Amino acid sequence: MYTRPRRNRKSSAIRAMVEETKIGSEHLIYPIFLKDGTNVKEEISSLPNNFRWSIDRLLPEIEACMKLGVMTYDLFPAVEEHLKDKTATYSYAEDNFYLHAIRKLKETFPEIVLMSDVAMDPYSSDGHDGLVENGIILNDETLPILSKMSLAQAQAGIDIIGPSDMMDGRVGSIRETLDINGFTDVSIMSYSVKYASAFYGPFRDALNSAPKHGDKKTYQMNPANKREALLEAELDFMEGADMLMVKPALCYLDVIHLLKENFNIPITAYNVSGECAMVYAAAANGWLNYDLAISEMLLSMRRAGADAILTYFAKDFATLLKK
Ligand code: PBG
């Protein structure tokens, strides 16, 4: 035998020297659920160790995460049912607690990066990402609503807009609205390749945002399709997206890799709620080692080509890295 791959694995130092993929806390984006009020920290039953926070309780939590090196946060609003309507008007209302929270966070921690989610579902009485008429999700009529929502978030101080709605043409529409209003520095990380997935369940529990009727298959992608991912990514790229996202991550590592090979802008992966819930559940039952499992999962996404990863494991993984 001339070649023995095991020689490159014979000590921890050698293994580290030839390690191909690195992952640090700078690659992590932490999704956070926000709720109106004060002194709120409610655990999400299907996503243990994740909470709906009121802004006062969230501030010290963000400070703790920053100390661990987590600098980017994606914020999601849990909106009271009575504030939801057909056209998601609360999403850009003056007194919207989510917009106030963005202001407060940027004021308190100017150095953090804040990302928003843009879609109608948390604010919609139909629980869909777009405007619903006679059971149909309207595309073009949704675009001005998404643009208005994005503009309100930009005015509140958001750094990155994250359109997660999968309407056609929304990146271009949002980019144009931001630019004509002087927000040329606000970035867009597009949920370009978002599949109609079974793994969003705990997230919809967190926001009580599940569709009231039907499913999301007329706008989110068919999990069987990969070439179509290139089309979605190309459109968003042409319309001005600064970064492209693949969502979910774990079942779609091949798609992450495909985008990385084909686009010269950063590629991000969303390690979604259901993917994390599986690990929480298995670890709680003693069926998996939590630390090893999350490390391997996040590493696989980086190896596939993700520049950054949105993950509910962000704080725990950053804690592990410090050890
Ligand atoms: C809203 C949105 C969803 C997620 C992020 N933004 C749910 C959905 O599309 O139904 C899911 C994230 C997760 O499961 O962690 N458009």
Residues whose N, C-alpha, C, O or C-beta is under 5 A from the ligand:
A	BS01	PBG	A119 D121 D129 S164 F199 Y200 F203 V272 S273 G274
